[in-house]
Amino acid sequence: MWTIAAILLASTAIAILEIPALIKKRLHKEFVIFCCLLLLGTILSIAQSLQMKLPNPLDFITFVFQPFSKFLLGLLK
């Protein structure tokens, strides 16, 4: 519970520090991307603090490139 509160507090502090500058400079695209990435990071941090099983990015990369790797190995034999 305390870890979730700390994560939310840190995310709020980051947003309070960064968002006014983005709005003042009229950086709307950067504002949207910043909010999306901050939200994603906050959600993943909370999920990890709750010890949920998170997917490994390397598994996705392996899934995508494994057929190509097998094809190249087949050509080189």
C-alpha positions, 0 to 999 in steps of 0.5 A: 500500500505504501509503495503504491502511494509513493509511486503515485506521489512521485508521478504527481510530483513529476507531472507538477514539475513538467506539465506547466512548462509544456503547456506554457511553450504550447508543446501539445504533441509532447504533452500528450506523449509525456502524459501517455508515457508517465501513465504507462510508467506509473501503471507498470510500476504499480503492477510490479509493486503488486508482484504481478507477472509482467511480460518480458520485452525480449520475448516479443523480440524473439517471437518476431525475429525467430522465423527470420533467424530460422530462414537464414539458418536454413539458407546457410546450411 
